[in-house]
Amino acid sequence: MTAFDHFSPDALTFFKNLKSNNTREWFSENKTTYDQVVKEPARAFAIAIEVALKDLTGQRHTAKIFRIHRDVRFSKDKTPHNTHLHMSFSNAPSNPNAPMWFFGWDTEGLTLGCGIFQYQKQALEPFRNLMTTEMGGRLNDLVKEAKISGLRVSDPALKRVPNGYDKAHPNSEALRRKGLAVWNDLGSPDLATEPGFVSRCIEGYKPLLATHRLLSEVDQKLT
């Protein structure tokens, strides 16, 4: 089996066409194309990134490829299919508080990420208590350094420090968080169709290593 290197331009064309024809009928008529240029290559890409992340971190990772079919039960947007390819990679897939790596590709761009969107409810208070310690200062420093280096950082979920915590605490920004995600926006979606794409992704993940390491420390202290 040939090692995966990059996606075909036909995959990007498929997403552009799906964006203009997002119906169950169109998708059904073009499912063979989807399987050939998106679904099967995505599986090969996921395996390649799993291997590369193990080399990068020394930890075995498991991929999750998000479904193209949307759950529209509670959404005002009733279009039936996602017009993007999203994946996550975790070295502890059964642990909801462990940081993950993210991959997102659509017709507008390409982005890599690392972090945890939101800690589970029972972990929020322990997380906040941890943010009152030097760990909160380290998290704030990480955010500052990430922004300086050109990475995109999720905003704190809360506008104010939650009740029960010092409103003037030096780690107030960390206390207003329910999670942390840091993103490396690579730019043009065409990059995924060019040779050396897997290597480009790994280079793009390297600036996010500090995020993964710090949030892994946080997870260890929460468990």
ABEGO torsion letter per residue (X at the ends): XBBBABBBAAAAAAAAAAAABBBAAAAAAAAAAAAAAAAAAAAAAAAAAAAAAAAAAGBBBBBBBBBABBBAAABABABABBABBBBBBBABAABAABBBBBBBBBAAEBBBBBEBABBBAAAAAAAAAAAABAAAAAAAAAAAAAAAAGBBBBBBABABBBBGBBAABAAAAAAABAEBBBBBBAEBAAAAABBGAAAAAAAAAAAAAAAAAAAAAAAAAAX
